[in-house]
Every structure is written in structure tokens, then in C-alpha cells.
């Protein structure tokens, strides 16, 4: 998804690797944004103050199996480069507050 790649933060600490077979962005080992099928998903935690986040659908990679803290980015946001960048930046800011994951 070209829109997803263009919205990637410039932070050199952000890494890209596949998750569920699709591109995803990580900071300190924590995924904070990714793609899945034709969707973009972000990790917001409890802070859903960005416009549209409170009504966004939970991300379910399998029906009935919602991933805690992750939501599907609405199509109207995906279609706006500025809005998509704001959503991914919001997820990136949340990821900065998380402890680093230990390497396996």
C-alpha cells in the first residue's frame, strides 16, 4: 500500500518487517502500525482523541479475535495523506511510551 509507506515516520528507530504476512512498522520491538489485507491498522492504546478514532472498528485478524489497542483506520482517513500521517504519528507517539520488547 503506497499510502502506508508514504506515511512512515522519519524516525530512524522505526523498523519495517512483516506481520501476518503484511508490512508493519515497529518501534523498540512493538508494532504500532501495519497493513492487513486491504486495511491499515494502528495501535492507539486508550487515547482515541484523534478525530474518528472513537468510532473506528477494532482490528480482528481472525473473526472474534480483536487485538487489544489496535483499530482499523477508516477509509476516509486512508484516502487523505495528511490524516493518515496524523494517525500513524499518533500511533508512533504511543509506541514511544511502551517499554522495549525483549529479543527472542
GUPAKOL-777039 format. One record per residue (C-alpha): x, y, z; residue in three letters; residue number from 0. Coordinates in Angstrom, 2 decimals. Layout:
N
+---------+---------+---------+-----+-----+
|      px |      py |      pz | res |   n |
+---------+---------+---------+-----+-----+
|       X |       Y |       Z | Ala | NUM |
...
+---------+---------+---------+-----+-----+
END
This chain:
104
+---------+---------+---------+-----+-----+
|      px |      py |      pz | res |   n |
+---------+---------+---------+-----+-----+
|    0.00 |    0.00 |    0.00 | Unk |   0 |
|    1.70 |    3.16 |   -1.20 | Unk |   1 |
|   -0.19 |    5.44 |    1.22 | Unk |   2 |
|    1.09 |    3.40 |    4.17 | Unk |   3 |
|    4.71 |    3.61 |    3.01 | Unk |   4 |
|    4.47 |    7.37 |    2.46 | Unk |   5 |
|    3.09 |    7.88 |    5.99 | Unk |   6 |
|    6.01 |    6.09 |    7.70 | Unk |   7 |
|    7.63 |    8.33 |   10.35 | Unk |   8 |
|   11.12 |    9.62 |    9.56 | Unk |   9 |
|   12.36 |    8.33 |   12.95 | Unk |  10 |
|   15.43 |    6.13 |   12.23 | Unk |  11 |
|   14.44 |    3.90 |   15.18 | Unk |  12 |
|   11.32 |    2.76 |   13.30 | Unk |  13 |
|   11.79 |   -0.59 |   11.59 | Unk |  14 |
|    9.68 |   -2.33 |    8.98 | Unk |  15 |
|    9.01 |   -6.05 |    8.85 | Unk |  16 |
|    6.11 |   -8.34 |    8.02 | Unk |  17 |
|    3.35 |   -9.14 |   10.49 | Unk |  18 |
|    0.70 |  -11.64 |    9.41 | Unk |  19 |
|    2.49 |  -11.57 |    6.04 | Unk |  20 |
|    1.91 |   -7.84 |    5.51 | Unk |  21 |
|    4.14 |   -4.75 |    6.02 | Unk |  22 |
|    4.19 |   -3.35 |    9.56 | Unk |  23 |
|    6.06 |   -0.65 |   11.49 | Unk |  24 |
|    7.79 |   -1.29 |   14.81 | Unk |  25 |
|    9.47 |    0.79 |   17.49 | Unk |  26 |
|   11.52 |   -0.94 |   20.19 | Unk |  27 |
|   10.03 |   -4.24 |   19.04 | Unk |  28 |
|    6.44 |   -3.02 |   19.41 | Unk |  29 |
|    4.20 |   -2.92 |   16.35 | Unk |  30 |
|    2.37 |    0.40 |   16.13 | Unk |  31 |
|    1.03 |    0.38 |   12.57 | Unk |  32 |
|    0.59 |   -2.14 |    9.82 | Unk |  33 |
|   -1.37 |   -3.37 |    6.88 | Unk |  34 |
|   -3.60 |   -6.42 |    6.75 | Unk |  35 |
|   -5.29 |   -7.46 |    3.53 | Unk |  36 |
|   -6.66 |   -4.14 |    2.20 | Unk |  37 |
|   -6.68 |   -2.39 |    5.60 | Unk |  38 |
|   -4.31 |   -0.21 |    7.59 | Unk |  39 |
|   -4.29 |   -0.75 |   11.35 | Unk |  40 |
|   -2.80 |    1.35 |   14.15 | Unk |  41 |
|   -2.15 |    0.90 |   17.85 | Unk |  42 |
|   -3.58 |    3.75 |   19.92 | Unk |  43 |
|   -3.92 |    2.35 |   23.41 | Unk |  44 |
|   -6.65 |    4.16 |   25.34 | Unk |  45 |
|   -6.06 |    7.59 |   23.74 | Unk |  46 |
|   -8.66 |    7.85 |   21.00 | Unk |  47 |
|   -8.81 |   11.65 |   20.91 | Unk |  48 |
|   -7.79 |   11.94 |   17.25 | Unk |  49 |
|  -10.80 |   12.61 |   15.00 | Unk |  50 |
|  -12.65 |    9.44 |   14.03 | Unk |  51 |
|  -10.81 |    7.09 |   16.38 | Unk |  52 |
|  -13.65 |    6.60 |   18.86 | Unk |  53 |
|  -15.89 |    5.08 |   16.18 | Unk |  54 |
|  -13.17 |    3.09 |   14.37 | Unk |  55 |
|  -13.54 |   -0.69 |   14.35 | Unk |  56 |
|  -11.35 |   -2.94 |   16.44 | Unk |  57 |
|   -8.77 |   -4.87 |   14.43 | Unk |  58 |
|   -9.64 |   -8.57 |   14.21 | Unk |  59 |
|   -7.10 |  -10.61 |   12.22 | Unk |  60 |
|   -9.47 |  -13.55 |   12.79 | Unk |  61 |
|  -13.22 |  -13.08 |   13.34 | Unk |  62 |
|  -13.96 |  -12.66 |   17.04 | Unk |  63 |
|  -10.26 |  -12.22 |   17.93 | Unk |  64 |
|   -9.76 |   -8.49 |   18.41 | Unk |  65 |
|   -6.20 |   -7.34 |   19.07 | Unk |  66 |
|   -6.16 |   -5.17 |   22.18 | Unk |  67 |
|   -5.31 |   -1.50 |   21.46 | Unk |  68 |
|   -5.43 |   -1.89 |   17.65 | Unk |  69 |
|   -8.03 |   -0.30 |   15.39 | Unk |  70 |
|   -8.70 |   -0.26 |   11.66 | Unk |  71 |
|   -8.04 |    3.11 |   10.04 | Unk |  72 |
|  -11.27 |    4.33 |    8.37 | Unk |  73 |
|  -11.19 |    4.59 |    4.58 | Unk |  74 |
|  -11.77 |    8.38 |    4.72 | Unk |  75 |
|   -8.53 |    8.70 |    6.71 | Unk |  76 |
|   -6.59 |    6.37 |    4.39 | Unk |  77 |
|   -7.65 |    8.49 |    1.41 | Unk |  78 |
|   -6.21 |   11.66 |    2.97 | Unk |  79 |
|   -2.39 |   11.63 |    3.16 | Unk |  80 |
|   -2.40 |   14.31 |    5.89 | Unk |  81 |
|   -4.96 |   12.48 |    8.03 | Unk |  82 |
|   -3.24 |    9.13 |    7.57 | Unk |  83 |
|    0.09 |   10.67 |    8.56 | Unk |  84 |
|   -1.56 |   12.12 |   11.69 | Unk |  85 |
|   -2.99 |    8.72 |   12.66 | Unk |  86 |
|    0.34 |    6.95 |   12.15 | Unk |  87 |
|    2.17 |    9.73 |   14.01 | Unk |  88 |
|   -0.32 |    9.32 |   16.89 | Unk |  89 |
|    0.38 |    5.57 |   16.97 | Unk |  90 |
|    4.13 |    6.25 |   16.81 | Unk |  91 |
|    3.85 |    8.63 |   19.78 | Unk |  92 |
|    2.03 |    5.92 |   21.73 | Unk |  93 |
|    4.71 |    3.36 |   20.84 | Unk |  94 |
|    7.34 |    5.70 |   22.31 | Unk |  95 |
|    5.68 |    5.27 |   25.72 | Unk |  96 |
|    5.88 |    1.48 |   25.64 | Unk |  97 |
|    8.77 |   -0.49 |   27.13 | Unk |  98 |
|   11.07 |   -2.20 |   24.66 | Unk |  99 |
|   10.25 |   -5.83 |   23.94 | Unk | 100 |
|   12.94 |   -8.33 |   24.79 | Unk | 101 |
|   14.51 |  -10.07 |   21.80 | Unk | 102 |
|   13.53 |  -13.70 |   21.49 | Unk | 103 |
+---------+---------+---------+-----+-----+
END
